Amino acid sequence: METVFKHINGFVGDLTSLLIAFLSLAVVGQILFGQTIFGMDVIGNVVGVIDSLGQSGFVGIVALLVLYSLFNKK
């Protein structure tokens, strides 16, 4: 059972890394070409998420710290 959890944890970690790489590529592509990528306004969505976290006050800061700790877990 422990090996199943290790495989699932590894899969989720790899998937997260892949999605972050795609997000970074989409942001760079939108900056370089000035158009939306696959019909999605990536920069607008990122700014919207950051704005909503900023408007949430203390809860937004706590959520940001939790996300930061999850992404930096080695």
C-alpha positions as CSV (number, residue, x, y, z in Angstrom):
1,M,0.0,0.0,0.0
2,E,2.9,2.3,0.7
3,T,4.3,1.9,-2.8
4,V,0.9,2.9,-4.2
5,F,1.0,6.2,-2.3
6,K,4.6,6.8,-3.5
7,H,3.6,6.3,-7.1
8,I,0.5,8.5,-6.8
9,N,2.6,11.2,-5.0
10,G,5.3,11.0,-7.7
11,F,2.7,11.2,-10.4
12,V,1.0,14.3,-8.9
13,G,4.4,15.9,-8.4
14,D,5.4,15.3,-12.0
15,L,2.1,16.5,-13.3
16,T,2.4,19.7,-11.2
17,S,5.9,20.3,-12.6
18,L,4.6,19.8,-16.1
19,L,1.7,22.2,-15.6
20,I,4.0,24.9,-14.1
21,A,6.3,24.5,-17.2
22,F,3.3,24.9,-19.5
23,L,2.1,27.9,-17.6
24,S,5.5,29.5,-17.8
25,L,5.7,28.8,-21.6
26,A,2.2,30.2,-22.1
27,V,3.1,33.4,-20.3
28,V,6.3,33.9,-22.3
29,G,4.5,33.1,-25.5
30,Q,1.8,35.6,-24.7
31,I,4.4,38.3,-23.9
32,L,6.3,37.6,-27.1
33,F,3.4,37.3,-29.5
34,G,0.9,39.6,-27.8
35,Q,-2.0,37.1,-28.4
36,T,-3.8,34.7,-26.3
37,I,-2.6,31.1,-26.3
38,F,-5.2,28.5,-27.3
39,G,-7.9,31.1,-26.6
40,M,-6.9,31.6,-23.0
41,D,-5.6,34.9,-21.6
42,V,-3.0,33.4,-19.4
43,I,-1.6,36.7,-18.0
44,G,-5.0,38.0,-17.3
45,N,-5.9,34.8,-15.4
46,V,-2.7,34.9,-13.4
47,V,-3.3,38.6,-12.6
48,G,-6.9,37.8,-11.6
49,V,-5.8,35.1,-9.2
50,I,-3.2,37.3,-7.6
51,D,-5.7,40.1,-7.4
52,S,-8.3,37.9,-5.7
53,L,-5.7,36.7,-3.2
54,G,-4.7,40.3,-2.5
55,Q,-8.3,41.3,-1.8
56,S,-8.8,38.4,0.6
57,G,-6.5,40.0,3.1
58,F,-5.1,37.7,5.8
59,V,-6.8,34.6,4.3
60,G,-5.2,35.4,0.9
61,I,-1.7,35.7,2.5
62,V,-2.2,32.3,4.3
63,A,-3.4,30.7,1.1
64,L,-0.4,32.1,-0.7
65,L,2.0,30.8,1.9
66,V,0.4,27.3,1.8
67,L,0.7,27.2,-2.0
68,Y,4.3,28.4,-1.8
69,S,5.2,25.7,0.7
70,L,3.5,23.0,-1.4
71,F,5.4,24.0,-4.5
72,N,8.8,24.3,-2.8
73,K,8.6,20.9,-1.0
74,K,11.5,18.8,-2.2
